Amino acid sequence: MSRFCKFLHLLGLTLFLGSIFGHIVAGVLAGAPGDPAFVAARAEIVHATRLLTLPGLGLLIASGAGMLAAARLSPLKIGWLAAHVGGAALIVINTAAFIVPAGIRALALAKAGDYGEALGGALLTEDGFGAANVALALALIALGLYKPTLFRRGAATA
């Protein structure tokens, strides 16, 4: 069970991060707002988010929960695991509250031909929070690989 959950976790990570890098490429190739390919690229990004990014994130969460259950681990008792679960929660919140709505808003504005400040704000929100998600995901990968001893009980505090 644990190996299968690890496989699903890696598959979810591949879908999640791979689609994000695909979004970046699509955005760069589309050019500036007003270019003919811009609206099509924005539509592709929204569709890829629905078909790859969000399912990948869901698979990461579900398989992570499966690994915790299979190993009978509590994130409340293991510092690095608590940080890992907390970081994953931040990614979910960031994605649901900022990135997905900004991407949908950017597509709607681009379809309407509104290339003003509202579109710029939506793109900036998507880019900024997206970069934060990538950085946090990479930090969580490192945390999961190295499993540092965090928040040791009885450790001296400075």
Secondary structure per residue as TSV (DSSP state, phi and psi in degrees):
chain	resnum	aa	ss	phi	psi
A	1	M	-	360.0	-43.9
A	2	S	H	-64.2	-41.8
A	3	R	H	-65.6	-39.0
A	4	F	H	-64.6	-41.5
A	5	C	H	-64.7	-38.1
A	6	K	H	-63.7	-42.3
A	7	F	H	-59.1	-47.7
A	8	L	H	-63.5	-35.5
A	9	H	H	-63.6	-45.7
A	10	L	H	-66.1	-37.8
A	11	L	H	-63.7	-44.2
A	12	G	H	-62.0	-41.2
A	13	L	H	-63.1	-41.3
A	14	T	H	-62.8	-46.1
A	15	L	H	-61.8	-46.4
A	16	F	H	-64.7	-60.0
A	17	L	H	-69.9	-39.6
A	18	G	H	-60.3	-41.4
A	19	S	H	-68.6	-34.5
A	20	I	H	-64.0	-43.7
A	21	F	H	-66.2	-31.9
A	22	G	H	-64.5	-38.2
A	23	H	H	-61.3	-42.6
A	24	I	H	-62.1	-46.2
A	25	V	H	-62.9	-45.2
A	26	A	H	-61.4	-40.9
A	27	G	H	-65.3	-39.6
A	28	V	H	-69.2	-43.5
A	29	L	H	-69.1	-24.5
A	30	A	H	-71.6	-21.0
A	31	G	-	80.9	-159.8
A	32	A	S	-84.7	158.4
A	33	P	T	-53.9	135.2
A	34	G	T	104.6	-22.8
A	35	D	S	-67.5	147.7
A	36	P	H	-57.8	-33.4
A	37	A	H	-82.6	-6.9
A	38	F	H	-62.4	-48.3
A	39	V	H	-64.0	-41.9
A	40	A	H	-63.0	-41.1
A	41	A	H	-65.4	-41.2
A	42	R	H	-62.6	-39.6
A	43	A	H	-65.4	-41.7
A	44	E	H	-61.9	-39.8
A	45	I	H	-64.2	-44.3
A	46	V	H	-63.9	-43.1
A	47	H	H	-66.0	-42.7
A	48	A	H	-64.2	-34.6
A	49	T	I	-61.6	-45.2
A	50	R	I	-69.3	-36.4
A	51	L	I	-92.6	-23.6
A	52	L	I	-123.9	-55.0
A	53	T	I	-63.5	-53.0
A	54	L	H	-67.0	-44.0
A	55	P	H	-61.9	-37.0
A	56	G	H	-62.2	-43.6
A	57	L	H	-64.1	-42.0
A	58	G	H	-62.0	-40.5
A	59	L	H	-66.2	-38.4
A	60	L	H	-60.0	-46.6
A	61	I	H	-66.0	-46.9
A	62	A	H	-65.3	-44.4
A	63	S	H	-70.1	-34.4
A	64	G	H	-63.1	-43.1
A	65	A	H	-63.4	-38.2
A	66	G	H	-63.5	-40.9
A	67	M	H	-66.0	-39.6
A	68	L	H	-62.4	-44.2
A	69	A	H	-66.7	-43.3
A	70	A	H	-63.8	-37.3
A	71	A	H	-89.7	-4.5
A	72	R	T	53.8	47.9
A	73	L	-	-104.3	147.4
A	74	S	-	-114.7	122.6
A	75	P	T	-63.9	-17.3
A	76	L	T	-72.3	-18.5
A	77	K	T	-106.7	-10.9
A	78	I	-	-122.4	115.1
A	79	G	H	-56.6	-49.8
A	80	W	H	-64.9	-33.9
A	81	L	H	-71.1	-37.2
A	82	A	H	-62.6	-42.7
A	83	A	H	-64.8	-38.8
A	84	H	H	-64.6	-47.4
A	85	V	H	-65.8	-41.2
A	86	G	H	-62.9	-42.0
A	87	G	H	-63.7	-39.9
A	88	A	H	-62.7	-40.2
A	89	A	H	-63.1	-39.4
A	90	L	H	-63.0	-39.8
A	91	I	H	-63.4	-43.5
A	92	V	H	-62.2	-46.7
A	93	I	H	-63.3	-46.5
A	94	N	H	-58.4	-44.2
A	95	T	I	-66.1	-48.6
A	96	A	I	-72.3	-37.3
A	97	A	I	-87.1	-29.2
A	98	F	I	-122.3	-51.6
A	99	I	I	-71.0	-53.0
A	100	V	H	-62.3	-47.9
A	101	P	H	-60.9	-37.9
A	102	A	H	-66.0	-39.4
A	103	G	H	-65.2	-41.9
A	104	I	H	-65.9	-42.4
A	105	R	H	-63.5	-42.2
A	106	A	H	-61.9	-41.5
A	107	L	H	-64.1	-46.0
A	108	A	H	-60.7	-42.8
A	109	L	H	-67.4	-40.0
A	110	A	H	-65.7	-41.4
A	111	K	H	-62.0	-35.1
A	112	A	T	-79.9	-6.1
A	113	G	T	76.6	16.5
A	114	D	-	-89.5	96.2
A	115	Y	-	-102.7	30.7
A	116	G	S	-91.5	-151.6
A	117	E	H	-64.0	-34.1
A	118	A	H	-63.1	-43.4
A	119	L	H	-65.3	-43.5
A	120	G	H	-58.8	-40.8
A	121	G	H	-65.5	-41.8
A	122	A	H	-63.8	-42.8
A	123	L	H	-66.4	-39.8
A	124	L	H	-65.1	-41.2
A	125	T	H	-61.9	-48.1
A	126	E	H	-61.4	-44.7
A	127	D	H	-66.6	-45.8
A	128	G	H	-66.7	-48.7
A	129	F	H	-72.2	-29.3
A	130	G	H	-65.4	-43.0
A	131	A	H	-62.6	-39.4
A	132	A	H	-62.6	-40.0
A	133	N	H	-62.8	-44.3
A	134	V	H	-62.1	-46.6
A	135	A	H	-61.3	-43.2
A	136	L	H	-66.6	-40.9
A	137	A	H	-61.8	-42.7
A	138	L	H	-65.6	-38.1
A	139	A	H	-64.5	-39.0
A	140	L	H	-69.1	-33.3
A	141	I	H	-62.0	-47.8
A	142	A	H	-60.8	-42.2
A	143	L	H	-61.2	-43.1
A	144	G	H	-68.8	-31.6
A	145	L	H	-76.3	-43.3
A	146	Y	H	-94.0	-22.7
A	147	K	-	45.0	60.3
A	148	P	-	-67.6	156.4
A	149	T	-	-79.2	112.1
A	150	L	-	-118.0	149.0
A	151	F	S	53.8	49.1
A	152	R	-	-64.0	134.7
A	153	R	T	-69.0	135.5
A	154	G	T	78.1	3.9
A	155	A	-	-74.4	148.2
A	156	A	-	-68.0	143.1
A	157	T	-	-107.8	143.0
A	158	A	-	-101.2	360.0
